[in-house]
């Protein structure tokens, strides 16, 4: 198993060496984090939204 190692580092960037498998795993984790953040943002917006009855909701959707 290949270890992850830092090849170079400066104030703005880090260059690392890692296996393709680990890189793909990190990419999937990052995508999952973005989806979770979007869901969390939507839930917060939902909490702040005014309560609507069925007719108001349908009218609101039609207005889009």
mmCIF file of the N, C-alpha and C atoms, coordinates in Angstrom:
data_MODEL
# 
_entry.id   MODEL 
# 
loop_
_atom_site.group_PDB 
_atom_site.id 
_atom_site.type_symbol 
_atom_site.label_atom_id 
_atom_site.label_alt_id 
_atom_site.label_comp_id 
_atom_site.label_asym_id 
_atom_site.label_entity_id 
_atom_site.label_seq_id 
_atom_site.pdbx_PDB_ins_code 
_atom_site.Cartn_x 
_atom_site.Cartn_y 
_atom_site.Cartn_z 
_atom_site.occupancy 
_atom_site.B_iso_or_equiv 
_atom_site.pdbx_formal_charge 
_atom_site.auth_seq_id 
_atom_site.auth_comp_id 
_atom_site.auth_asym_id 
_atom_site.auth_atom_id 
_atom_site.pdbx_PDB_model_num 
ATOM 1   N N  . UNK A 1 1  ? 0.840   -1.189 0.000   1.00 0.00 ? 1  UNK A N  1 
ATOM 2   C CA . UNK A 1 1  ? 0.000   0.000  0.000   1.00 0.00 ? 1  UNK A CA 1 
ATOM 3   C C  . UNK A 1 1  ? 0.882   1.248  0.000   1.00 0.00 ? 1  UNK A C  1 
ATOM 4   N N  . UNK A 1 2  ? 0.599   2.140  -0.903  1.00 0.00 ? 2  UNK A N  1 
ATOM 5   C CA . UNK A 1 2  ? 1.396   3.349  -1.044  1.00 0.00 ? 2  UNK A CA 1 
ATOM 6   C C  . UNK A 1 2  ? 0.983   4.373  0.002   1.00 0.00 ? 2  UNK A C  1 
ATOM 7   N N  . UNK A 1 3  ? 1.950   4.978  0.640   1.00 0.00 ? 3  UNK A N  1 
ATOM 8   C CA . UNK A 1 3  ? 1.687   6.021  1.620   1.00 0.00 ? 3  UNK A CA 1 
ATOM 9   C C  . UNK A 1 3  ? 1.520   7.360  0.909   1.00 0.00 ? 3  UNK A C  1 
ATOM 10  N N  . UNK A 1 4  ? 0.732   8.227  1.495   1.00 0.00 ? 4  UNK A N  1 
ATOM 11  C CA . UNK A 1 4  ? 0.607   9.584  0.984   1.00 0.00 ? 4  UNK A CA 1 
ATOM 12  C C  . UNK A 1 4  ? 1.794   10.388 1.502   1.00 0.00 ? 4  UNK A C  1 
ATOM 13  N N  . UNK A 1 5  ? 2.445   11.109 0.616   1.00 0.00 ? 5  UNK A N  1 
ATOM 14  C CA . UNK A 1 5  ? 3.597   11.898 1.039   1.00 0.00 ? 5  UNK A CA 1 
ATOM 15  C C  . UNK A 1 5  ? 3.547   13.272 0.394   1.00 0.00 ? 5  UNK A C  1 
ATOM 16  N N  . UNK A 1 6  ? 4.040   14.252 1.116   1.00 0.00 ? 6  UNK A N  1 
ATOM 17  C CA . UNK A 1 6  ? 4.107   15.626 0.611   1.00 0.00 ? 6  UNK A CA 1 
ATOM 18  C C  . UNK A 1 6  ? 5.380   15.768 -0.206  1.00 0.00 ? 6  UNK A C  1 
ATOM 19  N N  . UNK A 1 7  ? 5.227   16.167 -1.459  1.00 0.00 ? 7  UNK A N  1 
ATOM 20  C CA . UNK A 1 7  ? 6.375   16.355 -2.336  1.00 0.00 ? 7  UNK A CA 1 
ATOM 21  C C  . UNK A 1 7  ? 6.926   17.772 -2.240  1.00 0.00 ? 7  UNK A C  1 
ATOM 22  N N  . UNK A 1 8  ? 6.031   18.760 -2.177  1.00 0.00 ? 8  UNK A N  1 
ATOM 23  C CA . UNK A 1 8  ? 6.446   20.150 -2.018  1.00 0.00 ? 8  UNK A CA 1 
ATOM 24  C C  . UNK A 1 8  ? 5.320   20.931 -1.360  1.00 0.00 ? 8  UNK A C  1 
ATOM 25  N N  . UNK A 1 9  ? 5.698   22.039 -0.755  1.00 0.00 ? 9  UNK A N  1 
ATOM 26  C CA . UNK A 1 9  ? 4.719   22.860 -0.045  1.00 0.00 ? 9  UNK A CA 1 
ATOM 27  C C  . UNK A 1 9  ? 5.212   24.297 -0.009  1.00 0.00 ? 9  UNK A C  1 
ATOM 28  N N  . UNK A 1 10 ? 4.295   25.227 -0.265  1.00 0.00 ? 10 UNK A N  1 
ATOM 29  C CA . UNK A 1 10 ? 4.601   26.645 -0.096  1.00 0.00 ? 10 UNK A CA 1 
ATOM 30  C C  . UNK A 1 10 ? 3.389   27.315 0.541   1.00 0.00 ? 10 UNK A C  1 
ATOM 31  N N  . UNK A 1 11 ? 3.349   28.621 0.548   1.00 0.00 ? 11 UNK A N  1 
ATOM 32  C CA . UNK A 1 11 ? 2.271   29.346 1.225   1.00 0.00 ? 11 UNK A CA 1 
ATOM 33  C C  . UNK A 1 11 ? 0.906   29.129 0.585   1.00 0.00 ? 11 UNK A C  1 
ATOM 34  N N  . UNK A 1 12 ? 0.873   28.806 -0.714  1.00 0.00 ? 12 UNK A N  1 
ATOM 35  C CA . UNK A 1 12 ? -0.395  28.716 -1.434  1.00 0.00 ? 12 UNK A CA 1 
ATOM 36  C C  . UNK A 1 12 ? -0.757  27.323 -1.936  1.00 0.00 ? 12 UNK A C  1 
ATOM 37  N N  . UNK A 1 13 ? 0.159   26.384 -1.918  1.00 0.00 ? 13 UNK A N  1 
ATOM 38  C CA . UNK A 1 13 ? -0.124  25.084 -2.517  1.00 0.00 ? 13 UNK A CA 1 
ATOM 39  C C  . UNK A 1 13 ? 0.676   23.970 -1.861  1.00 0.00 ? 13 UNK A C  1 
ATOM 40  N N  . UNK A 1 14 ? 0.124   22.775 -1.957  1.00 0.00 ? 14 UNK A N  1 
ATOM 41  C CA . UNK A 1 14 ? 0.798   21.571 -1.483  1.00 0.00 ? 14 UNK A CA 1 
ATOM 42  C C  . UNK A 1 14 ? 0.716   20.541 -2.606  1.00 0.00 ? 14 UNK A C  1 
ATOM 43  N N  . UNK A 1 15 ? 1.827   19.900 -2.906  1.00 0.00 ? 15 UNK A N  1 
ATOM 44  C CA . UNK A 1 15 ? 1.855   18.830 -3.891  1.00 0.00 ? 15 UNK A CA 1 
ATOM 45  C C  . UNK A 1 15 ? 2.070   17.524 -3.148  1.00 0.00 ? 15 UNK A C  1 
ATOM 46  N N  . UNK A 1 16 ? 1.150   16.577 -3.368  1.00 0.00 ? 16 UNK A N  1 
ATOM 47  C CA . UNK A 1 16 ? 1.247   15.296 -2.663  1.00 0.00 ? 16 UNK A CA 1 
ATOM 48  C C  . UNK A 1 16 ? 1.298   14.147 -3.656  1.00 0.00 ? 16 UNK A C  1 
ATOM 49  N N  . UNK A 1 17 ? 1.797   13.029 -3.186  1.00 0.00 ? 17 UNK A N  1 
ATOM 50  C CA . UNK A 1 17 ? 1.800   11.801 -3.966  1.00 0.00 ? 17 UNK A CA 1 
ATOM 51  C C  . UNK A 1 17 ? 0.936   10.798 -3.215  1.00 0.00 ? 17 UNK A C  1 
ATOM 52  N N  . UNK A 1 18 ? -0.074  10.240 -3.922  1.00 0.00 ? 18 UNK A N  1 
ATOM 53  C CA . UNK A 1 18 ? -0.963  9.266  -3.306  1.00 0.00 ? 18 UNK A CA 1 
ATOM 54  C C  . UNK A 1 18 ? -1.463  8.307  -4.364  1.00 0.00 ? 18 UNK A C  1 
ATOM 55  N N  . UNK A 1 19 ? -2.031  7.218  -3.916  1.00 0.00 ? 19 UNK A N  1 
ATOM 56  C CA . UNK A 1 19 ? -2.552  6.230  -4.856  1.00 0.00 ? 19 UNK A CA 1 
ATOM 57  C C  . UNK A 1 19 ? -3.798  6.773  -5.553  1.00 0.00 ? 19 UNK A C  1 
ATOM 58  N N  . UNK A 1 20 ? -4.068  6.243  -6.727  1.00 0.00 ? 20 UNK A N  1 
ATOM 59  C CA . UNK A 1 20 ? -5.258  6.630  -7.484  1.00 0.00 ? 20 UNK A CA 1 
ATOM 60  C C  . UNK A 1 20 ? -6.514  6.281  -6.684  1.00 0.00 ? 20 UNK A C  1 
ATOM 61  N N  . UNK A 1 21 ? -6.486  5.136  -5.998  1.00 0.00 ? 21 UNK A N  1 
ATOM 62  C CA . UNK A 1 21 ? -7.632  4.703  -5.198  1.00 0.00 ? 21 UNK A CA 1 
ATOM 63  C C  . UNK A 1 21 ? -7.950  5.722  -4.093  1.00 0.00 ? 21 UNK A C  1 
ATOM 64  N N  . UNK A 1 22 ? -6.903  6.182  -3.398  1.00 0.00 ? 22 UNK A N  1 
ATOM 65  C CA . UNK A 1 22 ? -7.111  7.179  -2.327  1.00 0.00 ? 22 UNK A CA 1 
ATOM 66  C C  . UNK A 1 22 ? -7.625  8.498  -2.917  1.00 0.00 ? 22 UNK A C  1 
ATOM 67  N N  . UNK A 1 23 ? -7.073  8.912  -4.058  1.00 0.00 ? 23 UNK A N  1 
ATOM 68  C CA . UNK A 1 23 ? -7.512  10.151 -4.708  1.00 0.00 ? 23 UNK A CA 1 
ATOM 69  C C  . UNK A 1 23 ? -8.993  10.070 -5.065  1.00 0.00 ? 23 UNK A C  1 
ATOM 70  N N  . UNK A 1 24 ? -9.405  8.944  -5.667  1.00 0.00 ? 24 UNK A N  1 
ATOM 71  C CA . UNK A 1 24 ? -10.811 8.772  -6.025  1.00 0.00 ? 24 UNK A CA 1 
ATOM 72  C C  . UNK A 1 24 ? -11.702 8.802  -4.789  1.00 0.00 ? 24 UNK A C  1 
ATOM 73  N N  . UNK A 1 25 ? -11.245 8.201  -3.712  1.00 0.00 ? 25 UNK A N  1 
ATOM 74  C CA . UNK A 1 25 ? -12.006 8.211  -2.461  1.00 0.00 ? 25 UNK A CA 1 
ATOM 75  C C  . UNK A 1 25 ? -12.168 9.645  -1.939  1.00 0.00 ? 25 UNK A C  1 
ATOM 76  N N  . UNK A 1 26 ? -11.092 10.417 -1.975  1.00 0.00 ? 26 UNK A N  1 
ATOM 77  C CA . UNK A 1 26 ? -11.166 11.815 -1.528  1.00 0.00 ? 26 UNK A CA 1 
ATOM 78  C C  . UNK A 1 26 ? -12.115 12.631 -2.404  1.00 0.00 ? 26 UNK A C  1 
ATOM 79  N N  . UNK A 1 27 ? -12.123 12.364 -3.710  1.00 0.00 ? 27 UNK A N  1 
ATOM 80  C CA . UNK A 1 27 ? -13.032 13.058 -4.622  1.00 0.00 ? 27 UNK A CA 1 
ATOM 81  C C  . UNK A 1 27 ? -14.487 12.741 -4.273  1.00 0.00 ? 27 UNK A C  1 
ATOM 82  N N  . UNK A 1 28 ? -14.777 11.472 -3.977  1.00 0.00 ? 28 UNK A N  1 
ATOM 83  C CA . UNK A 1 28 ? -16.136 11.082 -3.610  1.00 0.00 ? 28 UNK A CA 1 
ATOM 84  C C  . UNK A 1 28 ? -16.556 11.725 -2.290  1.00 0.00 ? 28 UNK A C  1 
ATOM 85  N N  . UNK A 1 29 ? -15.628 11.786 -1.332  1.00 0.00 ? 29 UNK A N  1 
ATOM 86  C CA . UNK A 1 29 ? -15.933 12.439 -0.056  1.00 0.00 ? 29 UNK A CA 1 
ATOM 87  C C  . UNK A 1 29 ? -16.239 13.924 -0.256  1.00 0.00 ? 29 UNK A C  1 
ATOM 88  N N  . UNK A 1 30 ? -15.469 14.583 -1.112  1.00 0.00 ? 30 UNK A N  1 
ATOM 89  C CA . UNK A 1 30 ? -15.697 16.006 -1.380  1.00 0.00 ? 30 UNK A CA 1 
ATOM 90  C C  . UNK A 1 30 ? -17.058 16.230 -2.029  1.00 0.00 ? 30 UNK A C  1 
ATOM 91  N N  . UNK A 1 31 ? -17.427 15.379 -2.967  1.00 0.00 ? 31 UNK A N  1 
ATOM 92  C CA . UNK A 1 31 ? -18.731 15.499 -3.619  1.00 0.00 ? 31 UNK A CA 1 
ATOM 93  C C  . UNK A 1 31 ? -19.858 15.273 -2.617  1.00 0.00 ? 31 UNK A C  1 
ATOM 94  N N  . UNK A 1 32 ? -19.694 14.294 -1.738  1.00 0.00 ? 32 UNK A N  1 
ATOM 95  C CA . UNK A 1 32 ? -20.699 14.028 -0.701  1.00 0.00 ? 32 UNK A CA 1 
ATOM 96  C C  . UNK A 1 32 ? -20.849 15.231 0.226   1.00 0.00 ? 32 UNK A C  1 
ATOM 97  N N  . UNK A 1 33 ? -19.730 15.864 0.567   1.00 0.00 ? 33 UNK A N  1 
ATOM 98  C CA . UNK A 1 33 ? -19.771 17.038 1.425   1.00 0.00 ? 33 UNK A CA 1 
ATOM 99  C C  . UNK A 1 33 ? -20.544 18.174 0.750   1.00 0.00 ? 33 UNK A C  1 
ATOM 100 N N  . UNK A 1 34 ? -20.324 18.369 -0.556  1.00 0.00 ? 34 UNK A N  1 
ATOM 101 C CA . UNK A 1 34 ? -21.033 19.433 -1.283  1.00 0.00 ? 34 UNK A CA 1 
ATOM 102 C C  . UNK A 1 34 ? -22.539 19.171 -1.309  1.00 0.00 ? 34 UNK A C  1 
ATOM 103 N N  . UNK A 1 35 ? -22.927 17.918 -1.524  1.00 0.00 ? 35 UNK A N  1 
ATOM 104 C CA . UNK A 1 35 ? -24.350 17.572 -1.527  1.00 0.00 ? 35 UNK A CA 1 
ATOM 105 C C  . UNK A 1 35 ? -24.954 17.812 -0.147  1.00 0.00 ? 35 UNK A C  1 
ATOM 106 N N  . UNK A 1 36 ? -24.247 17.379 0.896   1.00 0.00 ? 36 UNK A N  1 
ATOM 107 C CA . UNK A 1 36 ? -24.746 17.567 2.262   1.00 0.00 ? 36 UNK A CA 1 
ATOM 108 C C  . UNK A 1 36 ? -24.881 19.055 2.599   1.00 0.00 ? 36 UNK A C  1 
ATOM 109 N N  . UNK A 1 37 ? -23.929 19.866 2.170   1.00 0.00 ? 37 UNK A N  1 
ATOM 110 C CA . UNK A 1 37 ? -24.000 21.309 2.427   1.00 0.00 ? 37 UNK A CA 1 
ATOM 111 C C  . UNK A 1 37 ? -25.202 21.922 1.713   1.00 0.00 ? 37 UNK A C  1 
ATOM 112 N N  . UNK A 1 38 ? -25.490 21.477 0.495   1.00 0.00 ? 38 UNK A N  1 
ATOM 113 C CA . UNK A 1 38 ? -26.657 21.978 -0.236  1.00 0.00 ? 38 UNK A CA 1 
ATOM 114 C C  . UNK A 1 38 ? -27.955 21.588 0.463   1.00 0.00 ? 38 UNK A C  1 
ATOM 115 N N  . UNK A 1 39 ? -28.014 20.355 0.945   1.00 0.00 ? 39 UNK A N  1 
ATOM 116 C CA . UNK A 1 39 ? -29.202 19.902 1.665   1.00 0.00 ? 39 UNK A CA 1 
ATOM 117 C C  . UNK A 1 39 ? -29.387 20.713 2.942   1.00 0.00 ? 39 UNK A C  1 
ATOM 118 N N  . UNK A 1 40 ? -28.295 20.918 3.684   1.00 0.00 ? 40 UNK A N  1 
ATOM 119 C CA . UNK A 1 40 ? -28.363 21.699 4.926   1.00 0.00 ? 40 UNK A CA 1 
ATOM 120 C C  . UNK A 1 40 ? -28.832 23.127 4.647   1.00 0.00 ? 40 UNK A C  1 
ATOM 121 N N  . UNK A 1 41 ? -28.334 23.722 3.561   1.00 0.00 ? 41 UNK A N  1 
ATOM 122 C CA . UNK A 1 41 ? -28.745 25.078 3.190   1.00 0.00 ? 41 UNK A CA 1 
ATOM 123 C C  . UNK A 1 41 ? -30.242 25.112 2.868   1.00 0.00 ? 41 UNK A C  1 
ATOM 124 N N  . UNK A 1 42 ? -30.712 24.098 2.121   1.00 0.00 ? 42 UNK A N  1 
ATOM 125 C CA . UNK A 1 42 ? -32.136 24.021 1.792   1.00 0.00 ? 42 UNK A CA 1 
ATOM 126 C C  . UNK A 1 42 ? -33.004 23.850 3.027   1.00 0.00 ? 42 UNK A C  1 
ATOM 127 N N  . UNK A 1 43 ? -32.546 23.063 3.970   1.00 0.00 ? 43 UNK A N  1 
ATOM 128 C CA . UNK A 1 43 ? -33.320 22.873 5.207   1.00 0.00 ? 43 UNK A CA 1 
ATOM 129 C C  . UNK A 1 43 ? -33.415 24.170 6.004   1.00 0.00 ? 43 UNK A C  1 
ATOM 130 N N  . UNK A 1 44 ? -32.318 24.928 6.044   1.00 0.00 ? 44 UNK A N  1 
ATOM 131 C CA . UNK A 1 44 ? -32.343 26.217 6.745   1.00 0.00 ? 44 UNK A CA 1 
ATOM 132 C C  . UNK A 1 44 ? -33.301 27.189 6.054   1.00 0.00 ? 44 UNK A C  1 
ATOM 133 N N  . UNK A 1 45 ? -33.309 27.194 4.715   1.00 0.00 ? 45 UNK A N  1 
ATOM 134 C CA . UNK A 1 45 ? -34.232 28.059 3.977   1.00 0.00 ? 45 UNK A CA 1 
ATOM 135 C C  . UNK A 1 45 ? -35.674 27.637 4.239   1.00 0.00 ? 45 UNK A C  1 
ATOM 136 N N  . UNK A 1 46 ? -35.898 26.346 4.331   1.00 0.00 ? 46 UNK A N  1 
ATOM 137 C CA . UNK A 1 46 ? -37.239 25.829 4.575   1.00 0.00 ? 46 UNK A CA 1 
ATOM 138 C C  . UNK A 1 46 ? -37.760 26.281 5.946   1.00 0.00 ? 46 UNK A C  1 
ATOM 139 N N  . UNK A 1 47 ? -36.866 26.295 6.943   1.00 0.00 ? 47 UNK A N  1 
ATOM 140 C CA . UNK A 1 47 ? -37.281 26.720 8.282   1.00 0.00 ? 47 UNK A CA 1 
ATOM 141 C C  . UNK A 1 47 ? -37.702 28.191 8.302   1.00 0.00 ? 47 UNK A C  1 
ATOM 142 N N  . UNK A 1 48 ? -37.101 29.004 7.461   1.00 0.00 ? 48 UNK A N  1 
ATOM 143 C CA . UNK A 1 48 ? -37.390 30.434 7.436   1.00 0.00 ? 48 UNK A CA 1 
ATOM 144 C C  . UNK A 1 48 ? -38.562 30.786 6.523   1.00 0.00 ? 48 UNK A C  1 
ATOM 145 N N  . UNK A 1 49 ? -38.963 29.863 5.679   1.00 0.00 ? 49 UNK A N  1 
ATOM 146 C CA . UNK A 1 49 ? -40.027 30.130 4.715   1.00 0.00 ? 49 UNK A CA 1 
ATOM 147 C C  . UNK A 1 49 ? -41.379 30.239 5.420   1.00 0.00 ? 49 UNK A C  1 
ATOM 148 N N  . UNK A 1 50 ? -42.258 31.076 4.902   1.00 0.00 ? 50 UNK A N  1 
ATOM 149 C CA . UNK A 1 50 ? -43.581 31.194 5.524   1.00 0.00 ? 50 UNK A CA 1 
ATOM 150 C C  . UNK A 1 50 ? -44.400 29.920 5.316   1.00 0.00 ? 50 UNK A C  1 
ATOM 151 N N  . UNK A 1 51 ? -45.257 29.629 6.270   1.00 0.00 ? 51 UNK A N  1 
ATOM 152 C CA . UNK A 1 51 ? -46.133 28.461 6.171   1.00 0.00 ? 51 UNK A CA 1 
ATOM 153 C C  . UNK A 1 51 ? -47.219 28.761 5.147   1.00 0.00 ? 51 UNK A C  1 
ATOM 154 N N  . UNK A 1 52 ? -47.492 27.793 4.253   1.00 0.00 ? 52 UNK A N  1 
ATOM 155 C CA . UNK A 1 52 ? -48.499 27.972 3.206   1.00 0.00 ? 52 UNK A CA 1 
ATOM 156 C C  . UNK A 1 52 ? -49.493 26.822 3.257   1.00 0.00 ? 52 UNK A C  1 
ATOM 157 N N  . UNK A 1 53 ? -50.702 27.136 2.844   1.00 0.00 ? 53 UNK A N  1 
ATOM 158 C CA . UNK A 1 53 ? -51.647 26.038 2.662   1.00 0.00 ? 53 UNK A CA 1 
ATOM 159 C C  . UNK A 1 53 ? -51.431 25.467 1.262   1.00 0.00 ? 53 UNK A C  1 
ATOM 160 N N  . UNK A 1 54 ? -52.178 24.439 0.900   1.00 0.00 ? 54 UNK A N  1 
ATOM 161 C CA . UNK A 1 54 ? -51.976 23.750 -0.371  1.00 0.00 ? 54 UNK A CA 1 
ATOM 162 C C  . UNK A 1 54 ? -52.150 24.681 -1.568  1.00 0.00 ? 54 UNK A C  1 
ATOM 163 N N  . UNK A 1 55 ? -53.186 25.490 -1.561  1.00 0.00 ? 55 UNK A N  1 
ATOM 164 C CA . UNK A 1 55 ? -53.444 26.386 -2.698  1.00 0.00 ? 55 UNK A CA 1 
ATOM 165 C C  . UNK A 1 55 ? -52.339 27.422 -2.854  1.00 0.00 ? 55 UNK A C  1 
ATOM 166 N N  . UNK A 1 56 ? -51.859 27.978 -1.749  1.00 0.00 ? 56 UNK A N  1 
ATOM 167 C CA . UNK A 1 56 ? -50.769 28.954 -1.814  1.00 0.00 ? 56 UNK A CA 1 
ATOM 168 C C  . UNK A 1 56 ? -49.496 28.308 -2.360  1.00 0.00 ? 56 UNK A C  1 
ATOM 169 N N  . UNK A 1 57 ? -49.228 27.078 -1.952  1.00 0.00 ? 57 UNK A N  1 
ATOM 170 C CA . UNK A 1 57 ? -48.044 26.383 -2.441  1.00 0.00 ? 57 UNK A CA 1 
ATOM 171 C C  . UNK A 1 57 ? -48.119 26.128 -3.936  1.00 0.00 ? 57 UNK A C  1 
ATOM 172 N N  . UNK A 1 58 ? -49.274 25.685 -4.403  1.00 0.00 ? 58 UNK A N  1 
ATOM 173 C CA . UNK A 1 58 ? -49.453 25.430 -5.835  1.00 0.00 ? 58 UNK A CA 1 
ATOM 174 C C  . UNK A 1 58 ? -49.327 26.717 -6.629  1.00 0.00 ? 58 UNK A C  1 
ATOM 175 N N  . UNK A 1 59 ? -49.934 27.797 -6.143  1.00 0.00 ? 59 UNK A N  1 
ATOM 176 C CA . UNK A 1 59 ? -49.802 29.098 -6.828  1.00 0.00 ? 59 UNK A CA 1 
ATOM 177 C C  . UNK A 1 59 ? -48.351 29.560 -6.878  1.00 0.00 ? 59 UNK A C  1 
ATOM 178 N N  . UNK A 1 60 ? -47.630 29.345 -5.787  1.00 0.00 ? 60 UNK A N  1 
ATOM 179 C CA . UNK A 1 60 ? -46.227 29.722 -5.737  1.00 0.00 ? 60 UNK A CA 1 
ATOM 180 C C  . UNK A 1 60 ? -45.412 28.935 -6.749  1.00 0.00 ? 60 UNK A C  1 
ATOM 181 N N  . UNK A 1 61 ? -45.677 27.648 -6.884  1.00 0.00 ? 61 UNK A N  1 
ATOM 182 C CA . UNK A 1 61 ? -44.967 26.815 -7.852  1.00 0.00 ? 61 UNK A CA 1 
ATOM 183 C C  . UNK A 1 61 ? -45.307 27.211 -9.281  1.00 0.00 ? 61 UNK A C  1 
ATOM 184 N N  . UNK A 1 62 ? -46.543 27.530 -9.527  1.00 0.00 ? 62 UNK A N  1 
ATOM 185 C CA . UNK A 1 62 ? -46.953 27.949 -10.886 1.00 0.00 ? 62 UNK A CA 1 
ATOM 186 C C  . UNK A 1 62 ? -46.297 29.267 -11.266 1.00 0.00 ? 62 UNK A C  1 
ATOM 187 N N  . UNK A 1 63 ? -46.057 30.113 -10.296 1.00 0.00 ? 63 UNK A N  1 
ATOM 188 C CA . UNK A 1 63 ? -45.438 31.423 -10.567 1.00 0.00 ? 63 UNK A CA 1 
ATOM 189 C C  . UNK A 1 63 ? -43.971 31.292 -10.964 1.00 0.00 ? 63 UNK A C  1 
ATOM 190 N N  . UNK A 1 64 ? -43.388 30.143 -10.703 1.00 0.00 ? 64 UNK A N  1 
ATOM 191 C CA . UNK A 1 64 ? -41.973 29.959 -11.091 1.00 0.00 ? 64 UNK A CA 1 
ATOM 192 C C  . UNK A 1 64 ? -41.898 29.832 -12.555 1.00 0.00 ? 64 UNK A C  1 
# 
